[in-house]
Amino acid sequence: MIVLGLSGALGHDASAAILVDGKVIAAAEEERFIRDKHAKNQFPYEAAKFCLKQAGVKAEDVDIVAFPYAEIPLSTNARWHYAKRHWYAPDRALDAIFNGNRRFRRNRDKSLKLMADLGLTNAKFVPVEHHLAHASSAYHLSGFKEKTAIVGIDGKGEYATTFFGYGENGKIHKIKEFYDPDSLGGMYGAITEYLGFEMLDGEFKVMGMAPYGDASKYDLSKLITFEDGDLRVNTKLVNVVGLRRYKENGKGYYFTPELIEWLGPKRHGDEIDDPYIHYAASVQALLEDVALKMIDYYLGDIIKETGRIAMAGGVALNVKLNQRIIAMPHVKELFVQPASGDNGTSLGAATYAAHLAGDTVQKMEHAYLGPAFTSDECVAACEAHPEKPIFTRVENAPQKAAELLASGNPLAWLQGRMEFGPRSLGCRSILGDPSYPGVADRINAQIKYRERWRPFCPSMLDRVAPDILQTEHPAPYMTFTFDVAEHWKSRIPEVVHEDGTARAQVVTRETNPRYYELIEHLEQLRGVPVVLNTSLNRRGEPMICSPTDALNMFYGCDLEYLMMEDVLVTKK
C-alpha cells in the first residue's frame, strides 16, 4: 500500500509525506523548496514530487492520497458551538451553520487539482479530520504498544481546537474535543501578537522570553478558564474575529482594544523589557497550568494505567509545557511528534489512512526524511555559484568540523537528509562550541540576525545525556526542556537558558553517525561531548534545503565556514 499525505489546509505549512507498506519513506515541507517561509496559501507540489522520487514510485502507483481536513456535519456540536460563541459576528455565525464546509470543499478541489496535475490518477482521495491527523502523527508513530493517552492542542483545525483521546491496538478513540474560539493555542497566539511577534513563529519567542520575567507579577487568568471539564476563552479579550479585533496600521489582530486598555500598548522592537517579559512569563504559566489540568481531567486514569502519552498540535512544541507533562505523576514516557504543527498533518493523514486501509504503521525512528545531496552535487553547486566560492574536499569532515568549532568558529553544517519539522537535528545546522564564551551572541548578531536573548540548544552524545539532563527520558527531537545538572552549567554555558534549562537533542550513533562522530571529535579537543546547534537559516527564512540554498545564505551573513558533505567552503 502506497499512501501520500498532503497538508496546507489552513493556508500555511504545506507539506507532503509518503508511506510504503506502513513505513515512512519521506516527508518534507513545501517552504524548503520554494524558499517562502511557511509556504502561505500554497499547496505541496514540490514536496509531493520529492516524496514520490525518494520512494521510487510512479504517481500512478499511489493507492491513497490523504488530506488532513474533513467535512464536519451540522449534526455535531462543532458548528453550533462556533456559531453560538461568535454571536457578535453574525456573518461568521450564520456561515458556520449554513455553509460550514466551504473550506473543506475548497481544500478538496485544490487537492484533486494537485492529484490531476501530478498524475495521481489511480489514487483514492481520503479526507481525515484535522485533529485525528495530529493524533495519528503522534500515536501511530510513537511505537507505543500499550494503551496510550493522546493529546492534541493547537489553534484550530476545521472547528476543533483541542483533542483528548486514547489509542489501543492501533485504533484511536475520541474522548473529548473543544471547539473554536475556546482554544488554548489561540489564546497563546493572541498574546504572541500582543507581545509584538507573528503567529506561527513568535510562540517560540514568547516561550524564550518567559524565563526573564516573573509570572507572579501579573495575573492573566481571566484570559481563559478550565472548570468542571469545560474550557472557555474570554472573547472580550482574545481569540476574536471581525469588528472586535484591535487594529494597527490597517492590520487586525486576534486580541481586542480592551486588552490594550488592560495591559497597555502593544509591544514593539526586539528588546526584552518591563512589563512585557512578565506578561510572557504569566501567559506561559497559564498555558502550562490549564493544559495540565485538562490532561489530568480527561486522561488521568489512562496515564495511571500505562504511563504513556503521545502528543501533537502546535502547542506540543511548547517545550516548557512538555517538561511539566513528563514530571506529572505516573508519566513514564511522552512522545511528541517532531513535526507537531500543521506541517506534520500530512504525515498524520497518511498514517491514519494507512491504518484504516489495513497497514500496520511502523515506529518513527528519526526525522531525517528530506532530500540529501552528494559531495559531487555540492561541488557542482559551488562551481555554478556566482560568488565563485573557495572550496576544498576534506578527508575527514567530522574531524575538520570539530577543529573549526574548537577554535571558536561557528560552522554551517549540511549533511545527509534534511530534517522534517522545525528543528535542526544535525543535518541542516549552524554549530558552535558551547564551552567557548560569546559564540551564542556571535551567531545571533552576525549570522541569524535575531533577538540577542534567544536561547540555543545543545546536541549531546547519548552516553552523557543522563548525567547532563538528570533523566533517562528519550529526547531525540528537541521537543523537551530539562534542568541542566549544576556541574555542567559552567562547562556548556552557551546552551543553558536563563532558567537553567536546555532544549536538548540526544544524539545516537545509529540515527546520525556523522554528527555523532563530530561531537566525539569535539569532546577530544575540548572535553565537552556537546555541540551548540541551531537551524541553518537566517531570521525569517526557511531552513536550508540544498547546497545552493546554503551558499546563498553563506554569502548573505558573516559565516566564515560551511561544510557540505565532504566539501569545505571558506571566505577570502
C-alpha positions in Angstrom: 0.0 0.0 0.0 1.4 3.4 -1.0 -0.1 6.4 0.8 0.8 10.0 0.0 -0.2 12.6 2.6 -0.6 16.3 1.9 -1.1 19.3 4.1 -1.8 23.0 3.5 -5.4 23.1 4.6 -5.2 26.2 6.8 -3.2 28.3 4.4 0.2 27.6 5.8 2.9 24.9 6.3 2.1 22.9 3.3 4.0 19.6 3.2 3.9 16.1 1.9 4.7 12.6 3.3 4.7 9.2 1.8 4.3 5.7 3.4 5.0 2.4 1.7 3.5 -0.6 3.5 3.2 1.3 6.7 6.8 2.7 6.7 7.5 6.4 6.5 9.8 6.8 3.5 10.0 10.6 3.1 8.4 13.8 4.3 9.2 17.5 3.6 7.8 21.0 3.9 7.0 22.9 0.7 8.7 26.1 2.2 12.1 24.4 1.9 11.8 24.0 -1.9 10.1 27.3 -2.8 12.1 29.3 -0.2 9.0 31.0 1.2 8.6 30.8 5.0 5.5 28.7 5.9 4.5 28.4 2.2 1.5 30.5 2.9 -1.5 29.8 0.6 0.5 27.2 -1.3 -0.1 23.5 -1.9 2.8 21.0 -1.6 3.6 20.4 -5.3 7.4 20.3 -4.9 7.3 18.4 -1.6 4.9 15.8 -3.2 7.2 15.4 -6.2 10.2 14.9 -3.9 8.3 12.2 -1.9 7.4 10.3 -5.0 11.0 10.4 -6.2 12.5 9.5 -2.9 10.2 6.5 -2.6 11.0 5.4 -6.1 7.3 5.2 -7.1 5.4 6.5 -10.1 2.4 8.7 -9.5 0.0 6.2 -10.9 1.3 3.6 -8.3 -0.1 5.6 -5.4 -3.1 4.0 -3.8 -4.3 6.7 -1.5 -3.9 10.5 -1.2 -4.8 11.6 2.4 -5.6 15.1 3.4 -5.9 16.5 7.0 -9.2 18.4 6.6 -12.7 16.8 6.5 -16.4 17.6 6.4 -17.9 18.4 9.7 -21.7 17.5 9.9 -24.2 20.0 11.2 -25.4 17.3 13.5 -22.3 17.6 15.6 -21.6 20.2 18.2 -18.7 21.8 16.4 -20.5 24.2 14.0 -23.2 25.1 16.5 -20.7 25.9 19.2 -18.8 28.1 16.8 -22.0 30.0 15.9 -23.1 30.4 19.4 -19.7 31.7 20.7 -19.3 34.1 17.7 -22.7 35.6 18.1 -21.1 39.1 18.0 -20.1 38.5 14.4 -23.4 37.2 12.8 -21.8 36.8 9.4 -19.4 34.2 10.8 -22.0 32.6 12.9 -24.5 32.1 10.1 -21.8 30.9 7.8 -20.8 28.2 10.2 -24.4 26.9 10.2 -25.4 27.3 6.6 -22.1 27.0 4.8 -19.9 25.3 7.3 -17.9 23.1 5.0 -16.9 25.7 2.4 -13.3 25.5 3.4 -13.4 21.7 3.1 -14.7 22.0 -0.4 -12.1 24.5 -1.4 -9.3 22.2 0.0 -10.8 19.1 -1.6 -10.8 20.9 -5.0 -7.2 22.1 -4.6 -6.2 18.5 -3.6 -7.9 17.0 -6.6 -6.2 19.5 -8.9 -2.8 18.6 -7.4 -3.6 15.0 -7.9 -4.5 15.6 -11.6 -1.5 17.8 -12.2 0.9 15.2 -10.8 -0.7 12.3 -12.4 -2.1 10.6 -9.3 -4.8 9.2 -11.4 -5.4 5.9 -9.6 -5.3 7.2 -6.1 -8.3 7.4 -3.8 -8.8 10.8 -2.1 -9.3 10.3 1.7 -10.0 13.3 3.9 -9.0 13.0 7.5 -10.2 15.2 10.4 -7.5 17.7 11.2 -7.2 16.6 14.9 -7.3 12.9 14.0 -4.3 13.6 11.7 -2.5 15.2 14.6 -3.4 12.3 16.9 -2.3 9.7 14.4 1.0 11.5 13.7 1.8 11.1 17.4 0.2 7.8 18.4 0.8 5.6 15.3 4.4 6.8 15.0 5.3 6.6 18.8 6.0 2.9 18.8 3.9 2.5 22.0 2.2 -0.8 22.2 0.3 -0.1 25.5 -2.9 1.8 25.8 -1.7 5.4 25.1 -3.2 8.7 26.1 -3.4 11.1 23.1 -3.2 14.9 23.4 -3.8 17.3 20.5 -3.7 21.0 21.2 -3.3 23.8 18.6 -5.0 26.9 17.3 -7.8 25.2 15.4 -8.5 22.7 12.6 -11.9 22.6 10.9 -13.6 23.7 14.2 -11.9 21.7 16.9 -9.0 23.2 18.8 -8.2 20.5 21.3 -8.4 16.7 21.3 -8.2 14.2 24.1 -8.4 10.5 23.4 -6.5 7.3 23.6 -5.0 4.7 21.2 -5.3 1.0 21.7 -4.4 -1.8 19.3 -3.9 0.7 16.6 -7.3 2.4 16.9 -7.8 6.0 18.0 -10.7 6.7 20.3 -12.0 10.2 20.9 -12.8 11.2 24.5 -13.3 15.0 24.2 -12.9 17.8 21.8 -13.1 21.6 22.3 -14.1 24.0 19.5 -13.2 27.4 18.3 -12.9 30.0 19.9 -12.2 28.0 23.0 -8.6 27.4 22.2 -5.5 27.3 24.4 -3.3 27.7 21.4 -5.5 30.6 20.1 -5.2 32.4 23.4 -1.4 32.0 23.4 -1.2 33.1 19.8 -3.2 36.2 20.5 -0.8 37.2 23.3 2.1 36.3 21.0 0.8 39.0 18.7 0.3 41.5 21.6 3.9 40.9 22.5 5.0 42.0 19.1 5.6 38.7 17.4 4.0 36.9 14.5 1.9 33.8 14.9 3.4 30.5 13.8 7.0 31.6 14.7 6.5 34.0 17.6 5.2 31.5 20.1 8.7 30.1 20.4 9.9 33.6 21.2 7.3 34.1 23.9 8.5 30.8 25.4 12.1 32.0 25.2 11.2 35.4 26.7 9.2 33.9 29.7 12.2 32.9 31.9 13.3 36.6 32.0 10.1 37.6 33.7 8.2 37.0 36.9 4.9 35.2 36.3 3.5 36.3 39.7 3.6 40.0 38.9 0.6 39.9 36.6 -2.5 37.6 36.8 -3.7 36.8 33.2 -6.1 34.0 34.3 -9.1 35.9 33.1 -8.0 35.2 29.5 -9.0 31.5 29.7 -10.6 29.2 32.3 -11.0 25.5 32.7 -13.6 24.5 35.2 -15.6 21.3 35.7 -14.3 19.9 32.4 -15.2 23.0 30.3 -12.6 25.2 28.5 -13.6 28.8 27.9 -11.7 31.7 26.3 -12.6 35.3 27.2 -13.6 36.6 23.8 -13.9 40.1 25.1 -10.1 40.0 25.2 -8.5 37.3 22.9 -9.1 34.9 20.0 -11.6 37.2 18.4 -12.9 37.8 14.8 -14.4 40.7 12.9 -15.0 44.1 14.4 -13.8 43.0 17.9 -10.2 42.9 16.6 -7.7 45.5 17.6 -6.3 47.2 14.5 -3.0 49.0 14.0 -1.8 50.4 10.7 -4.6 48.7 8.9 -3.9 45.2 10.3 -6.3 43.4 12.5 -5.0 41.3 15.4 -6.5 38.4 17.4 -7.0 40.5 20.5 -9.3 43.4 21.3 -8.8 47.1 22.2 -10.0 46.1 25.7 -6.8 44.0 26.1 -4.8 47.2 25.3 -6.8 49.1 27.9 -6.0 46.4 30.5 -2.3 45.6 29.8 -1.1 48.8 28.0 0.3 49.4 24.5 1.2 46.5 22.2 5.0 45.7 22.4 7.3 46.8 19.5 11.0 46.1 18.9 13.5 43.3 19.7 14.4 44.1 23.3 13.0 42.3 26.3 11.5 44.9 28.6 9.2 45.5 31.5 6.3 44.7 31.7 6.3 42.5 28.6 8.7 39.9 30.0 6.4 39.4 32.9 3.4 39.1 30.6 5.3 36.4 28.7 6.1 34.6 32.0 2.5 34.8 33.1 0.9 33.6 29.8 3.4 30.7 29.7 2.5 29.7 33.3 -1.2 30.0 32.4 -0.8 27.7 29.3 1.0 25.1 31.4 -1.4 25.2 34.3 -4.5 24.9 32.1 -3.1 22.2 29.8 -2.0 20.1 32.8 -5.5 20.4 34.4 -7.1 19.3 31.1 -4.8 16.4 30.6 -5.3 15.2 34.2 -9.1 15.6 33.9 -9.6 13.7 30.7 -6.6 11.4 30.6 -5.5 10.9 34.2 -6.9 7.4 34.5 -5.3 6.2 31.3 -1.9 7.7 32.3 -2.1 6.0 35.7 -2.8 2.7 33.8 0.2 2.7 31.4 2.1 6.0 31.8 2.3 6.6 28.0 1.3 9.8 26.3 1.5 10.8 22.6 1.1 14.4 21.7 0.9 16.7 18.7 -0.6 20.0 17.6 1.2 23.4 17.6 1.1 23.6 21.4 3.0 20.3 21.6 6.1 22.3 20.5 6.0 24.2 23.8 8.9 22.5 25.3 8.4 24.0 28.8 4.9 22.6 28.9 6.3 19.2 27.9 8.8 19.3 30.7 6.0 19.7 33.2 4.0 16.9 31.5 6.9 14.5 31.9 7.0 15.5 35.6 3.4 14.6 36.1 2.7 11.6 38.5 2.6 8.2 36.7 4.0 9.5 33.3 6.7 7.1 32.1 7.2 8.4 28.6 5.9 11.3 26.5 6.3 11.1 22.7 5.9 14.4 20.9 5.8 14.3 17.1 8.8 16.4 16.0 6.6 18.0 13.2 3.8 18.7 15.7 2.5 21.8 13.8 0.3 21.7 10.7 3.3 20.6 8.6 3.1 17.3 10.4 -0.6 16.7 9.5 0.5 15.4 6.0 2.3 12.6 7.9 -0.7 12.2 10.3 -3.2 12.0 7.5 -1.1 9.4 5.7 -0.6 7.2 8.8 -4.3 7.4 9.7 -5.4 6.5 6.1 -2.8 3.7 6.0 -4.1 2.3 9.3 -7.7 2.4 8.0 -6.6 0.6 4.9 -5.1 -2.3 6.9 -1.4 -1.4 7.1 0.5 -1.7 10.3 2.2 1.7 10.8 5.9 1.4 11.8 7.5 3.4 14.6 9.2 6.7 13.5 12.9 6.1 14.1 14.2 9.6 13.1 13.2 12.8 11.4 15.8 12.7 8.6 13.1 12.4 5.9 14.0 15.1 3.4 16.4 15.4 0.4 20.1 14.5 0.6 23.0 15.7 -1.7 26.2 14.0 -2.7 29.6 15.7 -2.4 29.8 15.9 -6.2 26.5 17.8 -6.2 27.9 20.2 -3.6 31.0 20.7 -5.7 28.7 21.4 -8.7 26.7 24.0 -6.7 30.0 25.7 -5.8 31.2 25.8 -9.4 27.9 27.2 -10.6 27.5 29.8 -7.9 28.0 33.5 -8.9 30.2 34.2 -5.8 32.8 31.7 -7.1 33.3 30.0 -3.7 36.6 28.9 -2.4 36.2 25.2 -1.6 38.2 22.1 -0.9 37.4 18.4 -0.4 38.4 17.2 3.1 39.4 13.7 4.1 37.6 13.6 7.5 34.8 16.2 7.5 33.6 15.5 11.2 37.2 15.9 12.5 37.8 19.1 10.5 34.5 20.5 11.6 35.4 19.8 15.2 38.7 21.6 14.8 37.0 24.7 13.5 34.5 24.6 16.3 37.2 24.1 18.9 38.9 27.3 17.6 35.7 29.3 18.4 34.3 29.4 14.9 30.6 29.0 14.1 30.1 26.4 11.3 27.3 25.8 8.8 26.8 22.1 8.5 24.8 20.5 5.7 24.9 16.7 5.8 22.6 13.8 4.9 18.9 14.1 4.6 17.1 17.2 5.7 15.0 17.2 8.9 11.2 17.1 8.8 9.8 19.7 11.2 11.0 23.0 12.6 14.1 21.7 14.5 17.6 21.3 13.1 18.8 18.0 14.3 22.4 17.9 12.9 21.8 17.8 9.2 20.9 21.4 8.4 22.5 23.2 11.3 24.7 26.1 12.4 27.1 24.7 15.0 29.2 26.2 17.8 31.3 25.1 20.7 29.1 25.6 23.8 32.1 25.9 26.1 33.5 28.8 24.0 32.4 32.2 25.6 30.4 34.5 23.3 29.8 32.1 20.5 26.0 32.3 21.0 26.0 36.1 20.9 28.1 36.0 17.8 25.7 33.6 16.0 22.6 35.7 17.0 24.2 39.0 16.0 26.2 38.2 12.9 24.6 35.1 11.3 21.0 34.6 12.4 20.2 38.3 12.8 17.7 37.5 15.6 17.0 38.8 19.1 20.1 38.6 21.3 18.2 37.0 24.2 17.0 33.9 22.2 18.4 30.7 23.6 20.4 28.0 21.7 20.1 24.2 22.0 22.6 21.5 22.8 23.1 18.3 20.9 24.8 15.8 23.1 26.0 12.2 22.9 23.6 9.6 24.3 26.2 8.2 26.8 26.5 11.5 28.7 22.9 12.8 28.4 21.6 11.2 31.6 24.4 12.9 33.6 23.8 16.3 32.0 20.0 16.2 31.9 19.4 14.2 35.1 17.0 11.8 33.3 16.8 8.8 31.1 13.8 10.1 29.2 14.2 9.8 25.4 14.9 13.2 23.8 15.8 12.7 20.1 13.9 15.7 18.6 14.4 18.8 20.8 10.8 18.7 22.0 11.5 18.9 25.7 13.5 21.1 28.1 15.3 19.6 31.0 17.1 21.0 34.1 20.8 21.0 33.4 22.9 19.5 36.2 24.8 22.1 38.2 28.2 20.6 37.5 27.5 21.0 33.7 26.2 24.6 33.6 29.6 26.2 33.8 31.0 23.8 31.2 28.4 24.5 28.5 27.1 28.0 29.3 26.2 28.9 25.8 23.4 26.4 25.7 21.9 26.8 29.2 18.9 29.2 29.2 18.1 31.9 31.8 16.1 29.4 33.9 18.8 26.7 34.0 17.2 24.5 31.4 18.2 23.3 27.9 16.1 22.2 25.0 18.3 19.2 24.3 18.8 16.7 21.5 20.2 13.4 22.5 22.2 12.0 19.5 22.7 8.3 18.8 25.3 6.8 16.5 22.6 4.7 14.9 20.4 7.6 13.6 23.2 10.1 12.8 26.7 8.6 12.7 28.4 11.5 11.1 27.0 14.1 13.6 27.9 11.7 16.4 31.5 11.5 15.2 31.8 15.3 15.0 30.7 15.6 18.7 33.1 12.9 19.7 36.0 14.8 18.0 34.9 18.0 19.7 35.0 16.1 23.0 38.5 15.0 22.4 39.6 18.6 21.7 37.6 20.5 24.3 36.5 17.9 26.8 32.8 18.6 26.1 30.6 16.0 24.4 28.1 18.6 23.4 27.7 21.0 20.5 25.6 24.2 20.2 23.0 23.6 17.4 20.6 26.0 15.7 18.9 25.8 12.4 20.7 26.6 9.2 18.8 29.7 8.1 18.6 33.4 8.7 15.8 35.1 10.5 12.5 35.0 8.6 13.8 32.4 6.1 13.0 28.7 5.8 15.6 26.1 6.9 18.1 25.4 4.1 17.4 22.5 1.8 20.0 22.4 -0.9 23.7 23.3 -1.4 22.8 26.3 -3.5 20.5 27.5 -0.7 23.3 27.1 1.8 25.7 29.0 -0.4 23.2 31.8 -0.8 22.9 32.1 2.9 26.6 31.8 3.4 27.2 34.9 1.3 24.4 36.8 3.0 25.8 36.7 6.5 29.1 36.7 8.4 29.6 32.9 8.4 33.2 32.0 7.5 33.0 28.2 7.2 30.5 26.0 5.5 30.8 22.2 5.4 28.6 20.5 2.8 29.2 16.7 2.9 33.0 16.5 2.3 33.2 20.0 0.8 34.5 22.8 3.0 33.7 26.3 1.8 35.6 29.3 3.2 35.6 33.0 2.7 38.6 35.0 1.5 
